[in-house]
Amino acid sequence: MPALAEFALTRRWPPRDPRAIQLYSFPTPNGQKVAIALEELGLPYDAHAVNILQNDQFDPGFLAVSPNNKIPAIIDPDGPDGAPIALFESGAILIYLADKAGRLLPQGADRYRVLQWLMFQMGGIGPMFGQLGFFHAFAGKEIADPRPKERYRAEAARLLKVLDGALAGRDWIAGAYSIADIAIAPWLRTLRDFYKVADITGWDDLAHAPAYLDRFLARPAVQRGLDVPPRG
């Protein structure tokens, strides 16, 4: 295991299979994206729980790989040049894994159609849904001023309408099933089932997104990846 041993976090989270992709994560929407992609792509991996509820993300070894102290991160011992590569940011990891496996990210013009929806999730759905969750379900709900929550509620509802309109006449957001769907759908599930804000974001009035989420959740690889690594 000489290559992986160069990364300090492997001493806290030892690899079970040093030839496999090492996943450092927690089952939040961003973590679920990468676990689901690994399951869909059939790439061998070891999953290590970085418990963000216990501040594991501030471990110095983890920070050396993910300097923004966010999950997920990966180390692939067999990187593009035959040397290990460490990556953070879930969107970048999804692109890397799809390229490595040659699946879920097409070539040509369709590649950019997938990437635009991946960026839509990274820049819009994830941050806005997450802020709404903070102000509705977590510490932010103690703030008396209604304006922060309303700002994020309105933007989450707007983003849902954008997504819903784009799904008209198609099963998946960019045509064929892709990493864009893997990025988007876990956030829809979290909005509906964990933050429990369906009633204030117009979820039940959407024509296409609810069935889209159901299709996604029916996939066996999705079901396997939703709780990887287990919360414990």
C-alpha positions in Angstrom: 0.0 0.0 0.0 2.9 2.5 -0.6 0.9 4.9 -2.7 -2.1 5.3 -0.5 0.1 5.5 2.6 1.4 8.9 1.4 -2.0 10.3 2.3 -2.3 11.0 6.1 -6.0 10.3 6.3 -5.4 6.6 5.4 -3.9 6.2 8.9 -7.2 7.2 10.5 -9.3 5.5 7.8 -7.3 2.5 6.7 -8.1 1.0 3.3 -9.7 -2.4 3.2 -8.7 -2.9 -0.4 -5.8 -0.6 -1.4 -6.5 -1.2 -5.1 -10.0 0.3 -4.8 -11.2 3.9 -4.9 -11.3 5.2 -1.4 -14.5 7.2 -0.6 -14.5 9.5 2.4 -18.1 10.6 2.9 -21.3 10.8 4.9 -24.9 10.1 3.6 -25.9 13.7 2.9 -27.1 14.5 -0.6 -23.6 15.5 -1.7 -22.2 12.3 -0.3 -25.0 10.1 -1.7 -24.2 11.4 -5.2 -20.8 9.8 -5.3 -21.8 6.6 -3.6 -24.7 6.2 -6.0 -22.4 6.9 -9.0 -19.9 4.3 -7.8 -22.7 1.8 -7.5 -24.1 2.6 -10.9 -20.7 2.5 -12.5 -19.6 -0.7 -10.8 -16.3 0.7 -9.7 -14.7 -1.1 -6.7 -14.5 1.2 -3.7 -14.0 1.4 0.0 -16.4 3.7 1.9 -15.1 5.4 5.0 -17.5 7.4 7.3 -16.4 11.0 7.8 -18.9 11.8 10.5 -19.7 15.5 10.0 -21.9 15.4 13.2 -18.7 14.7 15.1 -16.5 17.2 13.2 -14.5 14.5 11.4 -14.2 16.8 8.4 -11.7 18.9 10.4 -9.3 16.0 10.7 -5.9 17.3 9.4 -5.5 14.3 7.1 -9.0 14.9 5.6 -8.3 18.6 5.2 -5.1 17.7 3.3 -7.4 16.1 0.7 -10.5 18.3 1.1 -9.3 21.7 2.1 -12.8 23.2 2.1 -13.6 20.7 4.9 -16.6 19.3 3.1 -17.5 15.7 2.2 -17.2 13.8 -0.1 -13.6 13.2 -1.2 -12.0 10.3 -2.9 -8.5 8.9 -3.5 -8.2 6.7 -6.6 -4.9 4.7 -6.3 -5.1 4.2 -10.1 -5.4 7.8 -11.4 -5.2 9.0 -15.0 -1.4 8.8 -15.1 -1.1 5.5 -13.1 -0.5 7.5 -9.9 -2.9 8.1 -7.1 -5.2 11.1 -7.4 -7.2 12.8 -4.6 -10.3 14.9 -5.4 -12.8 16.9 -3.5 -16.1 18.6 -4.6 -18.9 16.2 -5.5 -19.4 17.5 -9.0 -15.8 17.2 -10.0 -15.8 13.7 -8.6 -18.8 12.7 -10.6 -17.2 13.9 -13.8 -14.0 12.0 -12.9 -15.8 8.7 -12.2 -17.9 8.9 -15.3 -14.9 9.6 -17.5 -13.0 6.8 -15.8 -15.8 4.3 -16.4 -16.8 5.6 -19.8 -20.4 5.8 -18.7 -23.1 8.3 -17.5 -21.4 11.2 -19.3 -21.7 11.1 -23.1 -19.4 12.7 -25.6 -20.0 15.5 -28.1 -22.8 18.0 -27.6 -24.6 15.7 -25.2 -21.7 15.9 -22.8 -22.3 19.6 -22.4 -26.0 19.2 -22.0 -25.3 16.9 -19.0 -22.7 19.3 -17.6 -25.0 22.3 -17.7 -27.5 20.5 -15.5 -24.8 19.3 -13.2 -23.7 22.9 -12.8 -27.4 23.9 -12.2 -27.4 21.5 -9.2 -24.0 22.6 -7.9 -24.7 26.3 -8.2 -28.4 26.4 -7.5 -30.3 23.4 -6.2 -27.7 22.4 -3.6 -26.9 25.7 -2.0 -30.5 27.1 -2.1 -32.1 23.9 -0.9 -29.5 23.6 1.8 -30.1 27.1 3.1 -33.8 26.6 3.1 -33.3 23.4 5.2 -31.2 25.4 7.6 -33.8 28.1 8.1 -36.8 25.7 8.2 -35.5 22.6 10.0 -32.3 23.5 11.9 -30.8 26.4 13.9 -32.0 29.0 11.5 -35.6 28.5 12.4 -34.9 30.3 15.7 -34.3 33.5 13.8 -37.3 35.7 14.2 -36.7 37.8 11.0 -38.7 35.9 8.3 -36.8 37.4 5.3 -33.9 34.9 5.2 -36.2 31.8 5.1 -38.5 33.5 2.6 -35.6 34.3 0.3 -34.5 30.7 0.1 -38.1 29.3 0.0 -38.9 31.4 -3.0 -35.7 30.5 -4.8 -36.1 26.8 -4.0 -39.6 27.0 -5.4 -38.4 28.8 -8.5 -35.6 26.2 -9.1 -38.1 23.4 -8.8 -40.3 25.0 -11.5 -37.2 25.3 -13.8 -36.4 21.7 -13.3 -40.1 20.6 -13.7 -40.4 22.4 -17.0 -37.2 20.9 -18.3 -38.5 17.4 -17.5 -41.6 17.7 -19.6 -41.5 14.9 -22.2 -38.4 13.2 -20.8 -37.5 10.6 -18.2 -34.1 12.1 -17.3 -33.0 15.7 -17.2 -30.5 15.6 -20.1 -32.0 12.8 -22.2 -30.3 9.5 -21.1 -29.7 8.8 -17.4 -26.5 10.5 -16.4 -24.5 12.0 -13.6 -26.7 15.1 -13.8 -29.6 13.0 -12.5 -27.4 11.5 -9.8 -26.5 15.0 -8.7 -30.0 16.4 -8.7 -32.3 13.7 -7.4 -30.8 13.2 -3.9 -31.4 16.9 -3.2 -35.1 16.5 -4.3 -35.4 13.6 -1.8 -33.8 15.6 0.9 -36.1 18.6 0.3 -39.2 16.5 0.4 -38.4 13.9 3.0 -35.7 15.3 5.3 -36.3 19.1 5.3 -40.0 18.5 4.9 -40.7 21.6 2.9 -42.8 20.1 0.1 -45.8 22.1 1.2 -44.1 25.5 1.1 -42.2 25.0 -2.1 -45.0 23.8 -4.4 -43.8 20.3 -4.7 -47.3 18.8 -5.0 -48.1 21.2 -7.8 -45.2 20.0 -10.0 -46.2 18.0 -13.1 -43.0 16.0 -13.7 -40.5 16.2 -10.8 -42.3 13.8 -8.4 -42.4 11.0 -10.9 -38.8 11.7 -11.8 -37.7 11.3 -8.2 -39.7 8.1 -8.0 -38.0 6.7 -11.1 -34.6 7.6 -9.6 -35.3 6.0 -6.2 -36.5 2.8 -7.9 -33.1 2.1 -9.3 -31.3 -0.7 -7.4 -27.9 1.1 -7.5 -29.6 4.2 -6.0 -31.0 2.2 -3.2 -27.6 0.7 -2.4 -25.9 4.0 -2.5 -28.3 6.1 -0.3 -26.8 4.9 3.0 -23.1 4.6 2.0 -21.3 4.9 4.3 -23.8 4.1 7.0 -24.4 6.8 9.6 -23.5 4.3 12.2 
